[in-house]
Amino acid sequence: MDKNQLSLLEVTHYSDAEVLDNVKMFHSRGLFTSLTETAERTYVSAVPPESLKRFENKEILLQPGLSRLLKVNERDRIFTERKPSGIHFIDERKISFDDVTRLLINAFSSGDPDSVRRPYPSGGAQYPVEVFMCRLTENTDGWPADINAFHYLPVSRSLESAGAPALNDLYRALAGGDQERLGRPHFALVYFIVFEKALFKYRYRGYRMAMMEAGSMYQNAGMVADRLGLSNRVWAAFTDTYVSKMLNVDMRTAAPLIVQFFGDYNP
């Protein structure tokens, strides 16, 4: 173990067992089962599908009728518009392993190897969210043989093998049984929270900061993907236990928060 690596036992020494149990209990309330066999019987929202459209991209006035609205002057936008989320992905062209690792390095690793900062913020520089990279198609170039999943180590810029699950089984787990709508993305990133690393310093507040950190991470990855000519889609319709098992992660230690698919968008 080198200077950039940490044993979880060192964090456990400072953990509060009650805080850990309470956060895990709260987190587990968001679990659900999403598989091909149960897809038509799994409902996350209680809102009728035909009514959902009227809620999309709407603003909420916190003091309706009581406050005056001040219009801001529109100026030239500094950044280009975010590309639409990909759906119905196609894997007709090969994507190189170098492009995938280029995304990882630019989204998650600092340009300064001695810096404690990464390209996204984290409370107290603890960085309790880990990233797994998963190949989902054979149509890649230069991907190491017999390894379909890696854990990315952003400080040492290294890839730790997470096993070789069958591509179709891995994709089925990440897609939560909805592969038909997603199409065929080339690869996915899976963001995991390491509970004790998130909680040992800031306790309950650390859980909130870890959620925000994960959002910063997939936003960063999406911006880098735009530069690389890749579409992406953030996806939450998966079964946590199934995904964790595929990637050999013990859910007593860490749990998947979100999946982000990448590939070519088929409009």
RAQUIQUI-V460070 format. One record per residue. N is the residue number from 1. RES is the residue in one letter. PSI is psi as a letter, one per 20 degrees, with the letter a starting at -180 (NA if undefined). D_FIRST is the distance of its C-alpha to the first C-alpha in Angstrom with 1 decimal. Layout:
N/RES/PSI/D_FIRST
N/RES/PSI/D_FIRST
//
This chain:
1/M/p/0.0
2/D/a/3.8
3/K/h/6.9
4/N/i/8.0
5/Q/q/6.0
6/L/p/7.6
7/S/p/8.5
8/L/h/12.1
9/L/h/13.3
10/E/h/13.0
11/V/g/15.4
12/T/h/17.5
13/H/h/18.5
14/Y/j/20.5
15/S/q/21.9
16/D/o/25.6
17/A/h/26.4
18/E/g/29.8
19/V/g/28.6
20/L/g/26.1
21/D/g/28.9
22/N/g/31.4
23/V/g/29.3
24/K/h/28.4
25/M/g/32.1
26/F/g/33.2
27/H/h/30.8
28/S/i/32.1
29/R/i/35.6
30/G/j/34.7
31/L/q/33.9
32/F/r/36.5
33/T/p/37.0
34/S/n/37.7
35/L/r/38.3
36/T/g/41.0
37/E/h/43.0
38/T/j/43.1
39/A/h/43.1
40/E/i/46.8
41/R/j/46.5
42/T/o/43.5
43/Y/p/44.6
44/V/h/42.3
45/S/q/45.1
46/A/i/48.4
47/V/p/50.1
48/P/p/52.5
49/P/h/51.2
50/E/i/54.4
51/S/i/53.9
52/L/h/50.4
53/K/h/51.5
54/R/i/53.4
55/F/i/50.2
56/E/p/48.2
57/N/l/47.5
58/K/q/49.8
59/E/q/49.8
60/I/p/50.4
61/L/p/52.7
62/L/h/51.7
63/Q/m/55.2
64/P/p/57.5
65/G/i/60.9
66/L/i/60.1
67/S/q/58.1
68/R/p/59.2
69/L/p/57.0
70/L/o/56.4
71/K/p/55.8
72/V/q/53.4
73/N/p/54.3
74/E/p/52.5
75/R/r/51.2
76/D/p/49.6
77/R/p/46.3
78/I/h/43.3
79/F/q/41.1
80/T/q/42.1
81/E/q/42.6
82/R/p/39.7
83/K/q/40.3
84/P/q/41.5
85/S/p/39.0
86/G/q/39.0
87/I/q/40.8
88/H/l/42.1
89/F/q/39.4
90/I/q/40.2
91/D/l/38.1
92/E/h/40.8
93/R/q/38.8
94/K/p/35.5
95/I/p/32.6
96/S/q/30.1
97/F/h/26.4
98/D/h/26.2
99/D/h/28.2
100/V/g/25.9
101/T/h/22.7
102/R/h/25.0
103/L/g/25.7
104/L/g/22.0
105/I/g/21.3
106/N/h/24.6
107/A/h/24.5
108/F/i/21.0
109/S/q/19.3
110/S/q/20.6
111/G/i/22.4
112/D/o/20.9
113/P/i/17.2
114/D/i/17.4
115/S/q/19.1
116/V/i/18.1
117/R/q/20.8
118/R/r/20.9
119/P/j/24.2
120/Y/q/25.0
121/P/q/25.3
122/S/p/23.3
123/G/o/24.4
124/G/j/22.6
125/A/k/20.0
126/Q/h/18.2
127/Y/m/18.3
128/P/j/18.4
129/V/p/19.7
130/E/q/17.7
131/V/p/19.3
132/F/p/19.9
133/M/p/22.0
134/C/p/24.6
135/R/p/27.1
136/L/j/30.5
137/T/q/32.8
138/E/i/33.1
139/N/l/34.6
140/T/q/31.6
141/D/p/31.0
142/G/j/27.9
143/W/p/25.8
144/P/p/23.5
145/A/q/25.5
146/D/j/24.9
147/I/o/22.4
148/N/i/24.2
149/A/p/21.5
150/F/q/18.2
151/H/p/15.9
152/Y/p/15.7
153/L/o/12.8
154/P/i/15.1
155/V/g/13.2
156/S/i/11.5
157/R/l/14.6
158/S/r/13.2
159/L/p/14.6
160/E/p/13.1
161/S/p/15.9
162/A/j/17.8
163/G/a/20.4
164/A/m/23.8
165/P/q/26.4
166/A/p/29.9
167/L/g/30.7
168/N/h/33.8
169/D/g/32.2
170/L/g/29.4
171/Y/g/32.0
172/R/h/34.2
173/A/g/31.5
174/L/h/30.7
175/A/i/34.4
176/G/k/35.5
177/G/j/38.4
178/D/l/39.8
179/Q/h/39.0
180/E/g/42.6
181/R/h/42.6
182/L/h/39.3
183/G/c/40.2
184/R/n/37.5
185/P/q/34.6
186/H/g/32.3
187/F/r/29.0
188/A/q/27.7
189/L/p/24.9
190/V/p/24.2
191/Y/p/23.1
192/F/p/21.5
193/I/p/21.5
194/V/o/18.7
195/F/g/21.3
196/E/h/19.6
197/K/h/17.7
198/A/h/21.2
199/L/h/23.1
200/F/h/21.4
201/K/g/22.7
202/Y/j/25.9
203/R/c/26.8
204/Y/h/29.4
205/R/h/29.5
206/G/h/25.9
207/Y/g/27.0
208/R/g/29.6
209/M/h/27.3
210/A/h/24.9
211/M/g/28.0
212/M/h/29.0
213/E/g/25.6
214/A/g/25.8
215/G/g/29.3
216/S/h/28.2
217/M/g/25.6
218/Y/h/28.1
219/Q/g/30.7
220/N/g/28.6
221/A/h/27.8
222/G/h/31.5
223/M/g/32.5
224/V/g/30.3
225/A/h/31.7
226/D/g/35.2
227/R/h/34.5
228/L/j/33.4
229/G/k/36.5
230/L/q/34.8
231/S/q/36.2
232/N/q/34.1
233/R/p/34.9
234/V/p/33.1
235/W/p/33.7
236/A/j/33.5
237/A/m/35.7
238/F/r/33.2
239/T/o/32.5
240/D/g/29.1
241/T/h/28.7
242/Y/g/29.5
243/V/g/27.1
244/S/g/24.2
245/K/g/25.1
246/M/h/25.2
247/L/j/21.7
248/N/l/20.3
249/V/p/19.6
250/D/o/20.5
251/M/i/23.1
252/R/i/22.7
253/T/g/19.4
254/A/q/20.3
255/A/q/23.6
256/P/p/24.9
257/L/g/27.0
258/I/q/28.5
259/V/q/28.7
260/Q/o/29.6
261/F/q/31.4
262/F/q/31.9
263/G/b/34.5
264/D/p/38.2
265/Y/p/40.6
266/N/n/43.9
267/P/NA/46.4
//
